[in-house]
Amino acid sequence: MVLPAHAREHDLAELAGAAQRGPAGVAAVLGRADTVGAGDVLGHEAGADPDPDAPARSVLAARRLGRRLGYRLGPVTPVIGLLAETAVTGALRTEDLHALGVLARLDPGALDLALFGVPPPAPTVYAARMARLIELLDRRGVALAVELLRTRPSAGVGEVCTALLAASGLDRLVDRVQEIRQRADLLAGAAALSRLDALVASSPGADTERVRDAVEELRTRPALADLELLEARARVRAEVVPLTSDLADELDRLAAPGSPPARLGLPDAARSELAAQAARRAAWWGSVAAWGTPPESARVAHAAHRSYVVLWRELTA
């Protein structure tokens, strides 16, 4: 879902299908991240500001948006579509790289003037070529490529495109979409259970009680425990729920796909030691969920507790 930096709760009405259940099924994008202004970071409307701090501001604006709406969205990825398009389509050519190399040899003041259409004293980059660079990269992308060429003058088109792609945020978005696609069936099943919950709540009776019991039994399945953990991790990554860095790392490790030793952080441990560690961490997270913890933090702790219990059952079966 693509959102502006000033999005609010009512803008999420378009979430559909499995994405309605929670942040594990949403790939949230800060659209036009290259036009984020200082006001979008500070929390009020403002126009685009072309200064060199714009990429950092886009990251800050995405984090702020995630903190505001992350309960339903999870983390927000800032994406600069123009840089991604130029990087992956092969639009940047050797002659463009030559022109960027010329700009890299200008002093900073002359470069700033050139970016806004004022030719340098020796106009070695023709106006048409400058206009093409702006069309391909915008001023921020030109500045990024020039900075790379100042550091590595021998960089080729491929290296510049790799840097542009990294700055665009597209690779992070693709990773997020692939993660969601891998769990599409699980997300759809969880959404169906949520609809059954709503049906049971609206139609109390003996039959619906049996449905409720069946739904609760399904929720104890390991796959759904993993989904609950993924949603908890998404909220932590969006900074909706504060966790210390070591606990956030533990949650990342526990939620990552892999064997029990990898998820427990004990790659060389014996099975009995792994089971004991899973039991210890289950007890610890369970105590966090039980002792007057704020609701959102308690949900995260409960998700971690359940996942450790599932691991313990697997290791002691």
C-alpha distance (Angstrom), angle and dihedral (degrees) to the residues before:
residue distance angle dihedral
M1 . . .
V2 3.81 . .
L3 3.80 115.7 .
P4 3.80 136.3 176.0
A5 3.79 119.1 -118.5
H6 3.83 91.2 -105.4
A7 3.85 95.5 52.2
R8 3.79 118.4 143.8
E9 3.81 135.8 -162.8
H10 3.82 94.1 -85.6
D11 3.82 89.6 60.0
L12 3.81 88.9 68.6
A13 3.80 93.8 67.8
E14 3.82 89.0 101.7
L15 3.80 93.3 65.7
A16 3.77 105.8 119.4
G17 3.78 141.6 -176.6
A18 3.78 118.4 -6.5
A19 3.81 90.7 -4.8
Q20 3.80 89.7 71.0
R21 3.79 90.7 69.2
G22 3.78 98.5 64.6
P23 3.79 149.0 -55.4
A24 3.81 95.7 -64.9
G25 3.82 88.3 78.9
V26 3.81 100.2 44.4
A27 3.79 129.9 88.1
A28 3.80 101.2 -163.7
V29 3.81 118.8 -162.7
L30 3.78 131.4 -169.5
G31 3.79 99.2 -138.7
R32 3.81 122.8 -139.5
A33 3.78 90.0 8.5
D34 3.81 90.4 174.4
T35 3.82 90.8 67.2
V36 3.81 96.2 53.9
G37 3.79 110.0 131.3
A38 3.79 131.2 -155.5
G39 3.79 90.1 -98.7
D40 3.79 91.5 60.2
V41 3.78 88.7 59.5
L42 3.79 94.5 44.1
G43 3.78 93.3 45.9
H44 3.80 106.7 -104.0
E45 3.79 135.1 89.1
A46 3.78 118.6 -80.6
G47 3.77 138.2 155.0
A48 3.77 127.0 -107.5
D49 3.76 115.5 -71.2
P50 3.83 116.3 -157.2
D51 3.79 98.6 -157.0
P52 3.84 120.1 127.1
D53 3.81 92.4 -102.5
A54 3.81 91.4 69.4
P55 3.86 95.9 99.7
A56 3.81 90.5 52.7
R57 3.81 89.8 47.0
S58 3.81 91.1 52.6
V59 3.81 89.6 56.5
L60 3.80 91.5 47.7
A61 3.81 91.5 47.7
A62 3.82 90.6 50.5
R63 3.81 90.5 50.4
R64 3.80 90.7 49.2
L65 3.80 91.0 49.6
G66 3.80 89.8 49.1
R67 3.80 92.0 51.3
R68 3.81 90.0 50.6
L69 3.81 99.2 45.4
G70 3.80 103.1 13.5
Y71 3.79 94.0 110.9
R72 3.82 86.5 75.9
L73 3.80 101.3 20.4
G74 3.77 108.9 34.0
P75 3.82 116.9 -151.7
V76 3.81 118.8 -4.3
T77 3.81 120.4 -135.1
P78 3.82 118.1 -146.8
V79 3.81 110.1 -138.8
I80 3.81 128.7 -170.7
G81 3.78 102.3 -159.0
L82 3.79 97.4 -169.3
L83 3.81 93.3 57.2
A84 3.80 91.3 46.0
E85 3.81 92.1 50.4
T86 3.79 93.5 49.1
A87 3.81 92.1 45.9
V88 3.81 97.6 50.9
T89 3.82 102.5 34.8
G90 3.80 98.7 57.3
A91 3.80 91.7 -120.8
L92 3.81 92.6 137.9
R93 3.81 108.5 87.0
T94 3.79 136.3 -169.4
E95 3.80 92.7 -99.2
D96 3.81 89.1 53.6
L97 3.80 89.5 52.4
H98 3.81 89.5 50.9
A99 3.82 90.3 52.7
L100 3.82 90.6 48.8
G101 3.81 88.7 50.9
V102 3.80 89.8 54.7
L103 3.81 90.2 50.8
A104 3.81 89.8 49.0
R105 3.80 89.1 60.9
L106 3.80 93.4 55.3
D107 3.77 120.8 97.7
P108 3.85 113.5 -105.3
G109 3.81 94.5 -103.3
A110 3.80 93.9 52.2
L111 3.82 90.2 45.9
D112 3.80 91.5 53.5
L113 3.81 89.8 51.7
A114 3.80 91.8 47.3
L115 3.81 91.2 52.3
F116 3.79 88.9 58.4
G117 3.78 95.9 46.4
V118 3.81 101.0 -92.9
P119 3.83 108.4 128.9
P120 3.81 118.1 -131.6
P121 3.81 119.0 -112.2
A122 3.82 89.3 -94.2
P123 3.85 103.4 40.1
T124 3.81 97.2 -146.5
V125 3.83 92.1 152.4
Y126 3.79 109.1 60.6
A127 3.79 118.9 -134.1
A128 3.81 92.2 -113.3
R129 3.81 91.9 53.9
M130 3.82 91.2 46.8
A131 3.80 90.3 50.4
R132 3.81 89.7 51.4
L133 3.81 91.8 51.5
I134 3.80 90.5 50.8
E135 3.81 89.8 48.8
L136 3.80 92.1 50.5
L137 3.80 100.0 39.7
D138 3.79 110.3 8.8
R139 3.80 116.5 -134.8
R140 3.78 93.9 -68.4
G141 3.79 93.0 52.4
V142 3.80 91.5 47.8
A143 3.80 89.7 51.1
L144 3.82 90.7 49.4
A145 3.83 93.0 49.9
V146 3.81 91.5 46.0
E147 3.80 91.0 51.8
L148 3.81 89.8 51.9
L149 3.81 92.0 50.0
R150 3.80 91.4 48.9
T151 3.80 88.4 56.0
R152 3.81 95.8 39.5
P153 3.84 109.9 20.9
S154 3.81 91.4 178.7
A155 3.82 94.3 57.3
G156 3.80 113.7 130.4
V157 3.79 132.1 -142.9
G158 3.80 91.1 -89.2
E159 3.80 93.6 55.1
V160 3.80 91.7 47.9
C161 3.81 91.2 49.5
T162 3.81 90.5 49.1
A163 3.81 90.0 54.0
L164 3.81 91.0 46.6
L165 3.81 91.2 50.3
A166 3.81 91.5 49.8
A167 3.81 90.5 49.9
S168 3.81 92.2 47.7
G169 3.81 94.4 63.6
L170 3.81 92.1 -135.1
D171 3.81 94.9 122.9
R172 3.81 91.2 55.4
L173 3.80 90.3 49.0
V174 3.82 91.9 49.7
D175 3.82 90.0 51.6
R176 3.80 89.7 51.5
V177 3.82 93.5 48.9
Q178 3.81 91.6 48.3
E179 3.79 90.3 51.3
I180 3.81 89.9 53.5
R181 3.81 93.4 45.9
Q182 3.80 90.8 53.0
R183 3.80 88.9 59.1
A184 3.81 99.2 37.3
D185 3.82 94.9 119.4
L186 3.79 92.2 46.1
L187 3.81 91.6 49.6
A188 3.80 91.4 49.4
G189 3.80 90.7 49.9
A190 3.79 92.1 49.7
A191 3.80 90.3 49.9
A192 3.81 89.3 52.1
L193 3.82 90.2 52.5
S194 3.79 89.5 52.1
R195 3.80 90.3 52.9
L196 3.81 89.4 50.5
D197 3.81 88.9 51.7
A198 3.80 89.5 54.0
L199 3.80 91.3 48.0
V200 3.81 92.4 50.5
A201 3.80 91.2 48.7
S202 3.79 92.1 52.1
S203 3.83 96.4 45.4
P204 3.82 111.4 40.5
G205 3.78 117.4 -171.0
A206 3.79 145.2 106.2
D207 3.80 94.1 -72.4
T208 3.78 93.8 48.4
E209 3.82 90.0 49.3
R210 3.79 88.6 60.4
V211 3.80 88.9 50.0
R212 3.80 89.9 49.8
D213 3.81 90.9 52.2
A214 3.80 90.8 49.7
V215 3.80 91.7 49.3
E216 3.80 91.8 50.2
E217 3.81 90.6 49.7
L218 3.82 89.8 52.3
R219 3.79 90.5 50.7
T220 3.79 89.9 61.9
R221 3.81 91.6 61.9
P222 3.82 113.2 113.8
A223 3.82 94.0 -119.5
L224 3.79 92.9 58.6
A225 3.79 91.1 45.1
D226 3.80 86.9 55.9
L227 3.80 90.8 49.7
E228 3.80 91.0 51.3
L229 3.80 88.1 51.7
L230 3.82 91.6 50.0
E231 3.79 90.1 53.2
A232 3.78 90.5 49.3
R233 3.80 90.7 50.1
A234 3.82 90.6 49.6
R235 3.80 90.9 54.5
V236 3.79 91.6 48.1
R237 3.81 90.9 49.4
A238 3.79 89.3 50.5
E239 3.83 88.2 52.8
V240 3.80 91.8 -122.0
V241 3.80 88.1 124.4
P242 3.81 116.1 39.2
L243 3.80 117.0 -134.8
T244 3.77 131.4 166.8
S245 3.80 113.9 -105.3
D246 3.81 93.6 -107.4
L247 3.81 92.5 52.5
A248 3.82 91.2 45.4
D249 3.81 88.8 52.2
E250 3.79 90.1 49.5
L251 3.80 90.2 51.5
D252 3.83 90.7 49.9
R253 3.79 91.0 50.3
L254 3.79 93.1 46.9
A255 3.82 92.8 48.6
A256 3.81 95.4 46.3
P257 3.80 118.5 100.6
G258 3.77 112.7 -105.1
S259 3.78 146.4 89.9
P260 3.82 122.9 -47.1
P261 3.84 92.1 -103.4
A262 3.83 90.6 55.2
R263 3.80 93.7 45.0
L264 3.80 90.9 49.2
G265 3.80 93.7 45.9
L266 3.82 92.4 -121.4
P267 3.81 105.3 108.5
D268 3.83 96.3 169.0
A269 3.80 100.3 37.0
A270 3.79 125.2 121.4
R271 3.79 118.7 -111.3
S272 3.81 93.0 -106.1
E273 3.81 91.0 52.0
L274 3.81 90.6 49.2
A275 3.80 91.0 51.2
A276 3.80 91.1 49.6
Q277 3.82 91.6 50.1
A278 3.82 91.4 49.0
A279 3.82 89.6 51.1
R280 3.82 92.4 48.6
R281 3.79 93.8 49.5
A282 3.81 92.0 44.0
A283 3.80 89.4 54.4
W284 3.81 92.5 46.6
W285 3.81 95.2 49.9
G286 3.79 90.1 42.5
S287 3.81 90.3 56.6
V288 3.82 90.2 50.2
A289 3.80 90.2 53.0
A290 3.80 92.4 49.7
W291 3.81 106.9 45.8
G292 3.80 109.3 76.9
T293 3.80 94.4 -70.8
P294 3.85 116.2 163.3
P295 3.82 110.4 -93.8
E296 3.80 98.4 -107.4
S297 3.80 93.4 46.4
A298 3.81 89.2 46.4
R299 3.81 90.2 54.7
V300 3.79 90.9 53.6
A301 3.81 91.4 47.4
H302 3.80 91.1 48.1
A303 3.81 90.9 51.3
A304 3.80 91.4 51.5
H305 3.83 90.4 46.1
R306 3.81 92.6 53.1
S307 3.80 92.8 47.3
Y308 3.80 91.4 51.8
V309 3.81 89.9 48.9
V310 3.82 89.8 52.2
L311 3.81 89.4 50.5
W312 3.81 91.5 48.4
R313 3.81 90.8 51.4
E314 3.79 90.8 49.9
L315 3.81 92.1 49.3
T316 3.81 94.5 46.8
A317 3.81 98.8 40.6
